[in-house]
Amino acid sequence: MTLALDGRALSPVTEVAGVRLPARWAQHPVVVAEHAHGGWVASHAWCDDDAFVVRLRWRERLDGGRPFAVDHDGAGVSVLAVGSAAGAARLILAADAELRRGGGAPGPVVRASAPRGTHAALAAPRAPRDGVPVPFDRPPFDAWDWFCTTGPPAVQRAEERVEELAGPEGRAEVAACLAVSNPHGELSVDEPRSRWWGWRDDDGVVRAVAGASRRVPGRPWTLGSIGTDPDWRGRGIAAAVTAAATRAGLAESPMVTLGMYAHNEAARRVYRRLGFRLVQEFESSRP
């Protein structure tokens, strides 16, 4: 899937690691958004009509904060693939064969995200004699979906109670809400460039929160650590905080993105209602 973008604000990615990308991948929202964040340095890239695969290292933050990636290993590399599962599997095997012929590439693969079904395609009976490269030689550890939107959502019915939570006191309220609503959220309250929104009940207690990672000012925001107190779910307040965060993000950049675990159907309904479009179904793996 590709998405029309305003080239003046968010440019297509015409080249990665010396490889010229056709429009299908140059304008693919995942490629455009991740490249725009400036968080990775690509060493190799491969593409055809069905898939795009890039081998990369995550760049350290220049402001002394945490690395851009959730999982960072200075000695290893990551693999990101988009497109079809069959196409990604074919390119991964071709890339592995190419690197073997060239004497290999520095650093082990420490994380990979590829189209859902890539591992199954690589495990087919026609697997190569040399085997499947690490970490695709074992089942993925999770399945998740990448969404994005370029249009502001409608104002939600519970949104009048949403406010931005800033400063130490606001972040403490975010942490307290996440402790019961989403304790394993990947966006940390301590992330210095993050922004947060919360929904308050009649007693002033924050019952739902949504965070936004602003890794590079003026570039696409990534929403994360969205959570609602279990006793307050089903009242539309997750949609309210997500809508407020989305609207703020679109005021700075033409795209807002988010990732969600594939099994979370309740969240999926919320995001679709707010105008987010599913762009890529992923599965991730580690050695």
Secondary structure, 3 states (H helix, E strand, C coil): CCCCCCCCCCCCCCEECCEECCHHHHCCHHHHHHHHCCCEEEEEEEECCCEEEEEEEECCCCCCCCCCCCCCCCCCEEEEEEECHHHHHHHHHHHHHHHHHCCCCCCCEEEEEEECCHHHHHCCCCCCCCCCCCCCCCCCCEEEEEEEECCCCCCCCCHHHEEECCHHHHHHHHHHHHHHHCCCCCCCCCCCCEEEEEEECCCCCEEEEEEEECCCCCCCEEEEEEEECHHHCCCCHHHHHHHHHHHHHHCCCCCEEEEEECCCHHHHHHHHHCCCEEEEEEEEECC
